[in-house]
């Protein structure tokens, strides 16, 4: 009996310890600029807080609304839906001021038709966000939803249709360095789950995957969201560390 009680106590302490390491990034107009910063401080900031829906007259566009009581606030990139035709391209990437090492990121996202974005671990390694709904598995590339951009195509197409809230869970192991700053281990995407389906597993990346903040590797880094590739919204962002 004593052994059982002791085992239960250890489990509870472990669960409490793990839970204490989870950071939920709250989204509100008041703390938006306190927790995030723009990659290009001179760029026009199109990120807003609100709730979203697809424009029924043009599925490439988002309709932004003020959150009502009970709504889940979203971080919304309000660039035009015809972003591919505009020059210069509108929008700007945004990243957390806080940095993370090994971590698991849980994040929900909402895309318009034909839109594109990315979730960057350490601000350097991109998990692709794109409207890949309906694309056959054998046609998937490193630019499709669920891909590690320029590194690995997804195992399957788990993308939902535009206008649907989708969820990533990304288990990331940071690159390791010795005391002299020499890299001793590559970054590793241990597992990426999209909408409940495993799309990546044990993928090593030897360098930043393109489009990052510095294109340099380090032991810790921020979470970055791509904001110059089309309308997108994010919510329920959680980052946990071991």
N, C-alpha and C positions, 0 to 999 in steps of 0.2 A: 504493500500500500504506500509506504513512504517513498519507494522508488518511483511509483507511478506519479505521485504528487510532485516529486522533484523533476521528473521528465516533463510534466505539464508546465511547471513553472519556467523551465528552460525554454520551452517552445514559446510561451507567452512573452518572455523577455526578448527572444529572437524576433518575433513578429513585431513587437513594439519598436525594437531597434531599427528594423527595416522600414517600418512605416514612418519613422521620424526622419528618414533620409529623403523622403519624397517631397519635391517642391512643386506646388501648383502655381502656375503663372497666371495670376488674376488679370482680367481684361476690363479696363474701364478708362474713360477719357482722362481721369485724374492721374492715373499712374502709367499711362501708355509711354510717355517720354521718359519716365523715371526708370522703367525696366528695360526699355528697348532704345536702340539708337540706329540712325541711318548709316548705311555703308558710305553713301555720298552725302555729306552734310549740306551740299549746295543744291541737291536735287529737290524737286517738288514732292512733298510727302502726300501720297494718295491713300495712306493707311488710315482707316477710321474704325470706330467702335460702333457696333449696331447689330441688327439681325438682318438676314438676307433671304431672298427668294430669286428665282429666275424671272427675268422680264418675259411675260407671256407673248410679247410682240417680237422679241428677238432673244433667242435662247443663248446668245453669246454674251449678253449683258446681265449684270446683277441689279436688283432693286434693294437699296439700303433703307432700313427703317430704324427708328429709335426704339431701343429695347423697352418692353413693358414689364410690369411686375411679373416675375415668374419665368421670363425669357432667359435663355443662356446667352450672355454677350459674346460677340465674335470679333476677331481682329480681321478687318475686311480690306482687301486691296481693291480700290475703286477705279482702277484704270479702265479705259474704254475697251469694249469687247472686240473692236477692230484693231487691236494693238499691233498686229503684224504688218499693217499697212501704214503705220504712222512713223515719221522720221523727224526728230529723234524719238526713239522708243520711250514711252512714258513710264513712270513708276520708279521705285527704288527698293533695293533689298533692305531688310531690317533684321537686327540681331540683338540678342540679350546682352546686357552689360555683365551679367554673371557668367562665369565659365565653369565647365564641367569636364570631368575625366571619363572613366568608364561610366556608362549610364544606360538606362532604358527610357526611351521617349515614347509617351503615348500622346497622340494628337489626332483630332478630328478635322476634316477638311471638306470644303464645298466648292465645286468647280462649275463654271459655265461650259457650254458646248464649245469645243475646240480650244479651251484654255490650257494654260501650262504654268507650273510653278515648281518649287523644290523645297525640301526640308534638308538643311545642311547641318550635319553633325560637326562640331568644332568650327563651324563656319567654313568648312573646306571639303567635306565629303557629302555629295548630294544623293539623297533618295528622291527619285523623280516623282513629280506630281503632274499628271497630264490626263487629258480626256482620251482614254484608250478603250472606252466602252465598246464591246462587241467585236474587237479585233481578235482574229483567231490566234490560238496559242503559238502555232508554228510561224506566225508573222511578227511576233513580239521582238522588240529591239532594246538596246540600252537607253533609248529615249522614251520608253513607254512607262505607264504607271506601274510601280512596283520594281522598277529597275534601279540599280546603283549606277548613276549616270556615267557613261563612258567606261564602265567596268564590268557590269553583268546584267544581262536581260533577266526579267522575272521568269520563274519556273512556269507560271500559268497566268492567265488574265483573270485577276480578281477585282477588276475595276467595276464600279457601279456606274449607272448612267448619270449624266450631268444633272445637277439639281438635287442630288442625293447626298446626305451626310455620310462620309466614309471615314474609316479609322485605320491609322497606322499604329503598330507597336514595334519599335525598333530597339533591338538589343545591340549595343555598340561597345566595343573594347578599344580604348584609345591606344595610339602608338606609344611605345615605351622608349626611354632614353637613359643612357648612363650619366654619371656625374660630369662627364666631359661634354655632354650634349649630343653624343653619337646615338643614332637610332638603333635599338636592339630588337625591336619587334614592330611589325607593321600594324596599322589599324585593321580592325576586323569587325565586319558586320556578322555577329553571331547568329542572329535570326531577325528577319523582317516579316511581320504578319500584316496583311492587308485585308480588311473586312473578314477577319477570322481565318484566312487561308495563308499558309506559309509560302512566301514568294521568293525568299532568299535565305540561304543557310550557310554559315561558315565561309563567307567571302572575304578574302584578304584584299586590301587595297594598298598598293605600294607607294602611292603619292596622292595629293589632292585630286579630286575628280573633275575639276574645271569650274570656273565661275565663282570661286571662293573669295573670301575677304582678302587674304594675303598670299594664297597659294604656297604657304609654308606650313609644315607640320609641327605640332607641339603636344605636350602631355595633357593640356587642357585647352578648352576653347568654348565659344558660345554656341547657342542654337541660332541659326539664321534661316529666315524665310524669304524665298525669292519673290520679288515684287515688280519685276519689269518684263514679265512674260504673260500677262493676262489677268483677268479678274479671278479672285479666289478669296475664300474666307477660312479662317482657322478658329477652333475653340477647344475647350477642355484640354489644355496643354499641361502635361505632367512630366516632370523629369525626376527619376529616382536614381540614386547612386548607392553602390554597395558599401 
